[in-house]
Amino acid sequence: MTLHFSRQGEDEIVGYRVKEASPMAERIYQIWIEAPHVARNARAGQFLVIRIDEKGERIPLTISAVKGDLVRVIFMAVGKTTYQLATLVAGDEIRDVAGPLGKPSEIGHFGHCVIVGGGAGIACCPIIARAAKAAGNRVTGIIGARSAGFLILEEEMGETCDELFVATDDGTKGHHGFAADVLKQVIGKERPDRVWIIGPAIMMKVTSEVTRAAGIPTLVSLNPIMVDGTGMCGSCRVVVGGETRFACVDGPEFDAHKVDFDTLMARQKTYLEEEKLALERFSSHHCGCGGRDHHG
């Protein structure tokens, strides 16, 4: 694990420059951040912890791609910090970037790998798909969203995977239904050797049940509340196989069939009221005032 904070001298902290920023789908954005040291060390499955400014909170974001000295993060604007992050444009700076953090995905020559992404969780899929392909695996991708307007990275996943399936809850694109339905169909034709599922907790819980009966090794990337990202605060604790683990240092990937998803989802709701208040205050000061909240 490598931690890197950009510094110049002893007192001045130089931020990480945003090189590209753009919306991808409804409330989903991508940002390419110039962070050479992070880019050199980043591997599939790892994440960053960022702080936008001196008064900001620290939030974890999965590393979605690496290009030269740049790292890409993709996120959905759901709270104060992610809405603020969505206002950034090329040339802006992010105060702190720590990473890469977490254990990389365990990639081996398994045979047939299936990578399932749901909603903003699709952001994690291309980098894992590319790593699996590089290891000599045949890769099937499945991406799903509530509607076509929320789908991201379809072209990128299509270029990376040997085959790609799309599902939408409302049938506006691809299979009319859930990613879990498509996974059942794939398994019915050929049993995969390894499956990754990344998305909202309820989606990962339901979809991982598809592989449980077949005994297919399945990994999920967990997204609990997290503060420091180095195992110090304990806020990211999750229950896996009846034991407490820390997602930031023991994960973020875990055996899907051992994760206590109910406890995870309950803990994710801990600060809902505080998050609602913070977003309301931010919105009252920044929305409707000619700012850059929607990229122009």
HUSULBEL-V359146 format. One record per run of one state. SS is the DSSP state (hx for helix, st for strand, lp for the rest). FROM is the first residue (numbers start at 1). LEN is the number of residues. If there is no record, write none. Layout:
ss=(SS,SS)
from=(FROM,FROM)
len=(LEN,LEN)
//
This chain:
ss=(lp,st,lp,st,lp,st,lp,st,lp,hx,lp,st,lp,st,lp,st,lp,hx,lp,st,lp,st,lp,st,hx,lp,st,lp,hx,lp,hx,lp,st,lp,st,lp,hx,lp,st,lp,hx,lp,st,lp,st,lp,st,hx,lp,st,hx,st,lp,hx,lp,hx,lp)
from=(1,8,9,12,13,16,26,28,35,36,42,47,52,58,68,70,77,80,86,93,95,96,102,112,119,135,138,146,148,151,154,161,163,169,175,177,179,190,194,199,201,213,218,222,237,241,243,247,251,253,256,259,260,261,269,272,287)
len=(7,1,3,1,3,10,2,7,1,6,5,5,6,10,2,7,3,6,7,2,1,6,10,7,16,3,8,2,3,3,7,2,6,6,2,2,11,4,5,2,12,5,4,15,4,2,4,4,2,3,3,1,1,8,3,15,10)
//
